[in-house]
Amino acid sequence: MANRRAIVIGSAFGLIASCVVIVLMWYGVSGILICGQIDFMYVLWPSSVFLPGDWHRTILGLIMTALLVMINCLTYSAFALLLRAFTRLKQR
């Protein structure tokens, strides 16, 4: 049960991070995620590097965006499972 919870929480965080970045890009204010030399858009959503320029205008761009959001959710789920496994090892 705890593994399932970790997967759901990781996926939810990945989806929320992707949606926040997409909304900021839609309104053209994704620059607020830059702090010094760090662009937090790529920290929160690493696969956004592959995001095409027409991500919201064409069918291929929409499909690519959906796939990249899915990849981000899988990445955060895997990270949550690894973090859970690490904490279980430390408890023993």
N, C-alpha and C positions, 0 to 999 in steps of 0.2 A: 504494500500500500504506500509506503514512503517513497518508493521509486516512482510510482505513478504521480505522486504529489510533486516530486522534484521536476519531473518532465513537464507537468502542467504549469508549474510556476515559471520554469525556464522558458517555455514556449510563450506564455503570456507576457513575460518581460521582453522577449524578442519581438513580439508583435507590437507591443506598446512603443518600444524604441523605434521600430521601423515606421509606425504610424506618425509618431512625433516628427521624425525627420521628413517624411513625405508631406505632412501638413505645412511644415516650415518652408519646404521647397516650393509647394504650391503657391504660397503667399509671397515667395521671393525674399524671405528673411532668414534663410538658413545660415547666414553669416553670423548670427548671434551665437552659434555653437563654436565659434573660433575664440580661443582664449590664449593669447600669446602666440606661441608657435604650434599649438595643438589644435587640430580641427576635430572636435568631439563628434562630428557626424560620422567620421570613419572609425571612431572608437566605439560608438554605440551600434553602428551598422557597418561592419567591415566590408561586406559585399556590395555596398553602395558605390564602390569604385567602378563596378561594371555597369552601373545604371546609365542607360542611354539618354541622350539629350532630349529625345522625344518620348520620354517615359509616360506622358499622359495624353499624347496626341494620336498615337497609332496603335493598332491592334498588337503588333509585335512589341512595341514599347510597354504596353499594359501587361502582356504575358511575361515579358522579361522582368518587370517590376514585381509581379506576383511570385515568380520563381525566386527572386532575390529576397523577398520577404520570407518565403518558406525556408530558404537557406539560413537566414538569420535566426528564425525560430529554432531550427535544428541545431544551430551552433550554440545558442543559449541553453537548449535542453541538454546537450552533451556536456556543456560546462557545468550545469547544475548537477548532473549525475556524477561527474568527476569530483566536484566539490563535496558532494554527499559521501562518496566512497572515501575520499581523503579524511573527512571528519570521522567516519566510522573507524578507519585505521588508527587515527590518533587517540580514539577513546579506548582502544584495546590495550 
